Amino acid sequence: MKERKEEGLQVLGRKTEYSQNYAPEVLESFENQHPDNDYWVRFNCPEFTTLCPITGQPDFGEIRISYIPDERLVESKSLKLYLFSFRNHGDFHEDCVNIIMKDLIKLMNPKYIEVTGFFVPRGGISIYPYANYGRKGTKFEEMAEERMRRHE
């Protein structure tokens, strides 16, 4: 088993420095020790904050990320710093969910991933965007299609 310090992780174990702007470059990954197993990894970020791109007002919500890894996993502290980087970033809720999913696909190339946002109501309306991806040409592509069809 490879030692974690050999992975080249930069933020784990260091003093936390928060970016004031959207920062996908802070995301780090490490080797999956069980790539032959299909298993779920789930992250909940109940204090996600971003800005409305029109009004500049803060939007609050929870981001849930679930994925089935292949060769790489996202390092959790880097994910925390990445999600925090949305704090001063202006995007619609639907954009945030899709940007997060695409950045994680680029980082890890997972077998399957889904990202859901549960945003606090503004103006009396809650928005719960959902995006998913399954690797093309695999059972995970079919799974993504099925989960999208059955999504509530």
Buried (B, 14 or more C-beta within 10 A) or exposed (E): EEEEEEBEBEBBEEEEEEBEEBBBEBBBBBBBEEEEEEEEBEBEBEEBBBBBEEEEEEBBBBBBBBBBBBEBBBBEBBBBBBBBBBBBBBBBBBBBBBBBBBBBBEBBBBBBBBBBBBBEEBEEEEBBBBBBBBBEEEEBBEBBEEBBEEEE
